[in-house]
Amino acid sequence: MKKSFEKARYRREDGREYKHDLGQHFLYDEALLEKLVLSTGVTEADGVLEIGPGTGMLTQFLAKHARKVVAVETDESLIPFLRLKEEQYPNLQIIHGDIRKQNLSEICAPLGENFFVIANIPYSITTAIFDLLWQSGLPIRQISVMIQKEVADKLMASPSTEPYGLTSVRCQYYCVPVLEEVVPAELFTPPPKVDSAFIHLKMRTEPVLPVRDEKLLFRMMKAGFNLRRKTLTNALKGTVDGEKLKAAMEQAGVRLTARAEELDVETWIRLSNAVDN
């Protein structure tokens, strides 16, 4: 076993080990957990995918309120705790494995249409989980997650503000983000170094405007934010022909001196559509 893994372990009085390389920070405040589950709007008619259930504290409240809960946990040492929850709640299914390596369509099939994703996501894989869910094509109604507050700020950021970046515009392309509650670090065991936030990402059924070429749109966004201090006419040189870009910017109502961080989702779509015209 790696020394870094050994050094990263913490223990509670009951002997439970916390693995920092898995980003484990558990929430045991039952009143808060109940409040957060209620805030999602989950009902007895709904299915829920939970990612990283840990010892099952959040899981039990989900099982009380939802029709079906599928919970995926990668840490083998936590599975015995979760099997006890599975015996207690007939509508709960525990899957041992890494969510990034699962057949999502298969494991989510029992959840039906318009299911929820609810999770306390490890900070280290937040971006990977969002990419996985946003691009899955699954019938997800809403993603409600506990994440690092700094990440929540980015997801909700407005154009021309410091947190606004590629993460912001991608999130707002797929979702409508709503902050539910900021959760102080000291409420977790072990406490992380920063505060967290519980946020609802309400999935859009379609983009805010029709998109002619989604791959082009995301190539342009990525190129623009990779060189965010440069104007778009310079940042997109390797992605779009210069003269074509200038004509598209004029058509979309974008200043030739504009930078990526100034454009909201609608403007990015108008610009990419004009390029593809």
C-alpha positions in Angstrom: 0.0 0.0 0.0 1.3 3.5 -0.9 2.8 5.5 1.9 0.8 8.5 0.8 -2.4 6.5 1.2 -1.3 5.4 4.7 -0.6 8.9 5.8 -3.9 10.2 4.4 -6.0 8.1 6.8 -8.1 9.5 9.6 -10.1 7.7 12.2 -13.3 8.4 14.1 -13.9 6.9 17.6 -15.7 4.0 16.0 -12.7 3.1 13.9 -14.0 4.2 10.6 -11.1 5.1 8.3 -11.3 8.1 5.9 -9.3 8.0 2.7 -8.2 11.4 1.5 -7.0 10.1 -1.9 -10.7 9.2 -2.4 -11.8 12.6 -1.2 -13.9 11.2 1.6 -15.5 13.9 3.8 -18.8 12.6 5.3 -21.8 14.5 6.6 -23.5 13.2 9.7 -25.9 16.0 10.5 -29.3 14.2 10.0 -31.4 17.4 10.2 -29.3 19.0 7.5 -29.4 15.8 5.3 -33.2 15.6 5.6 -33.5 19.3 4.7 -31.2 18.9 1.7 -33.1 15.9 0.4 -36.4 17.7 0.7 -34.9 20.7 -1.2 -34.3 18.5 -4.2 -38.0 18.0 -4.8 -37.7 14.2 -4.9 -41.0 12.3 -4.4 -42.1 8.7 -4.0 -42.6 8.6 -7.8 -38.9 9.4 -8.6 -35.8 7.4 -9.2 -32.4 8.6 -7.8 -28.8 7.8 -8.7 -26.5 8.5 -5.8 -22.7 8.7 -6.5 -20.4 7.9 -3.6 -22.9 7.1 -0.8 -20.1 6.6 1.8 -21.5 5.1 4.9 -25.1 5.7 3.7 -26.1 8.7 5.8 -27.6 10.6 2.8 -28.7 7.3 1.2 -31.1 6.4 3.9 -33.0 9.8 3.5 -33.1 9.3 -0.2 -34.5 5.8 0.2 -37.2 7.2 2.5 -38.4 9.7 0.0 -37.8 8.2 -3.5 -39.3 5.3 -5.4 -35.9 3.7 -6.2 -32.3 4.5 -5.3 -29.3 3.2 -7.1 -26.1 4.0 -5.1 -22.6 3.5 -6.6 -19.6 3.3 -4.2 -16.0 2.7 -5.2 -14.6 2.0 -1.7 -14.8 -1.7 -0.9 -14.4 -1.1 2.9 -17.7 0.9 2.9 -19.8 -1.8 1.2 -20.6 -3.7 4.4 -22.2 -0.5 5.9 -24.2 0.0 2.7 -25.4 -3.6 2.6 -27.0 -3.1 5.9 -28.9 -0.1 4.5 -29.8 -2.2 1.5 -31.4 -4.8 3.8 -33.3 -2.0 5.6 -34.7 -0.4 2.5 -36.1 -2.7 -0.2 -36.0 0.2 -2.8 -32.2 0.6 -2.4 -29.7 -1.0 -4.7 -26.0 -0.8 -3.9 -23.4 -1.2 -6.7 -19.7 -1.6 -5.9 -17.5 0.2 -8.5 -16.3 3.4 -9.9 -19.1 5.4 -11.5 -16.8 6.4 -14.3 -16.4 2.8 -15.4 -20.0 1.7 -15.2 -22.5 1.2 -18.0 -24.7 4.2 -17.0 -27.6 3.3 -19.2 -27.7 -0.2 -17.7 -27.5 0.8 -14.0 -29.9 3.7 -14.4 -32.5 1.7 -16.3 -34.5 0.9 -13.1 -34.8 4.7 -12.3 -37.0 5.4 -15.3 -37.4 8.7 -17.1 -36.6 12.1 -15.5 -34.6 10.7 -12.6 -32.4 12.7 -10.2 -28.7 12.5 -9.5 -28.0 13.4 -5.9 -24.5 13.1 -4.4 -21.8 14.4 -2.1 -19.1 14.4 -4.8 -15.4 14.1 -4.0 -13.7 17.3 -4.9 -11.0 15.5 -7.0 -13.5 14.1 -9.5 -16.1 16.8 -9.7 -15.3 17.9 -13.2 -15.1 14.3 -14.5 -18.5 13.5 -12.9 -20.1 16.6 -14.5 -18.7 15.7 -17.9 -19.9 12.2 -17.5 -23.5 13.3 -16.6 -23.9 16.2 -18.9 -22.8 14.2 -22.0 -24.5 11.0 -21.0 -27.7 11.6 -23.0 -29.6 10.0 -20.0 -33.1 11.3 -19.1 -31.8 13.2 -16.0 -34.2 15.8 -14.6 -31.9 17.4 -12.0 -28.4 17.0 -10.5 -28.3 18.0 -6.9 -24.8 17.8 -5.5 -22.5 18.8 -2.6 -19.4 20.3 -4.1 -16.6 22.7 -3.2 -18.0 26.2 -2.8 -15.5 27.6 -5.2 -16.7 25.2 -7.9 -20.3 26.2 -7.2 -19.4 29.8 -7.6 -17.9 29.0 -11.1 -21.0 27.1 -12.1 -23.3 30.0 -11.3 -21.0 32.8 -12.4 -22.1 35.6 -14.8 -20.1 36.8 -17.8 -17.3 39.4 -17.1 -16.9 38.2 -13.4 -13.7 36.6 -12.1 -15.2 33.0 -11.5 -16.7 32.9 -15.0 -15.0 30.5 -17.3 -15.4 27.4 -19.5 -16.9 25.5 -16.6 -19.5 28.2 -16.2 -20.6 28.4 -19.8 -20.7 24.6 -20.2 -22.8 24.2 -17.1 -25.2 26.9 -18.2 -25.4 25.3 -21.6 -26.7 22.1 -20.1 -28.3 23.3 -16.9 -29.9 26.0 -14.9 -27.8 26.2 -11.6 -29.4 27.2 -8.3 -27.6 27.5 -5.0 -29.4 25.8 -2.2 -27.1 26.2 0.8 -23.5 26.8 1.8 -22.2 24.1 4.2 -19.3 25.0 6.5 -16.3 22.7 6.5 -16.6 22.0 10.2 -19.9 20.0 9.6 -18.0 17.3 7.7 -16.0 14.4 9.2 -13.1 14.8 8.6 -13.5 18.5 7.7 -12.1 19.6 4.3 -10.0 22.7 4.0 -12.7 24.7 2.4 -16.5 25.2 2.7 -18.9 23.3 0.5 -22.2 24.2 -1.3 -25.3 22.2 -2.1 -26.4 23.1 -5.6 -29.2 22.1 -7.9 -28.5 21.8 -11.6 -31.8 21.7 -13.4 -31.2 20.0 -16.7 -32.3 21.8 -19.9 -34.5 19.7 -22.2 -32.9 21.7 -25.1 -30.4 24.5 -25.5 -31.4 28.1 -24.9 -31.1 28.6 -28.7 -31.0 26.1 -31.6 -27.4 25.0 -32.2 -26.2 24.1 -35.7 -22.9 22.4 -34.8 -22.4 21.5 -31.1 -18.9 20.3 -31.7 -17.9 23.6 -33.3 -19.5 25.5 -30.5 -17.5 23.7 -27.8 -14.3 23.9 -29.8 -14.7 27.7 -30.0 -15.6 27.9 -26.3 -12.5 25.9 -25.3 -10.2 27.8 -27.6 -11.6 31.1 -26.3 -11.2 30.3 -22.6 -7.8 28.7 -23.1 -6.6 32.1 -24.1 -9.0 34.2 -22.1 -6.8 37.2 -21.9 -6.7 37.6 -25.6 -9.5 38.9 -27.8 -11.6 36.3 -29.6 -10.1 37.4 -33.0 -6.7 36.2 -31.6 -7.8 33.3 -29.4 -9.8 31.6 -32.1 -7.2 31.9 -34.9 -6.5 28.2 -35.0 -10.2 27.2 -34.8 -12.0 29.6 -37.2 -10.7 31.4 -40.3 -10.0 35.0 -39.4 -12.2 36.8 -41.9 -15.0 34.4 -41.4 -14.8 35.0 -37.7 -14.9 38.7 -38.0 -18.0 38.5 -40.3 -19.7 36.1 -37.8 -18.9 38.4 -34.9 -20.5 41.3 -36.7 -23.6 39.1 -37.5 -23.9 37.9 -33.9 -23.4 41.4 -32.5 -20.1 40.7 -30.8 -17.4 43.4 -30.6 -14.2 42.6 -32.4 -12.3 43.4 -29.2 -14.5 41.1 -27.1 -12.9 38.3 -25.0 -14.4 34.9 -24.2 -15.3 35.8 -20.6 -17.7 38.5 -21.9 -20.0 36.1 -23.8 -23.0 34.4 -22.2 -24.3 31.0 -23.5 -26.8 32.6 -25.9 -24.1 34.8 -27.5 -21.7 31.8 -27.9 -24.4 29.9 -29.7 -25.2 32.9 -32.0 -21.5 33.3 -32.8 -20.9 29.6 -33.6 -24.1 29.5 -35.6 -22.9 32.5 -37.6 -19.5 30.8 -38.2 -21.4 27.7 -39.5 -23.6 29.8 -41.7 
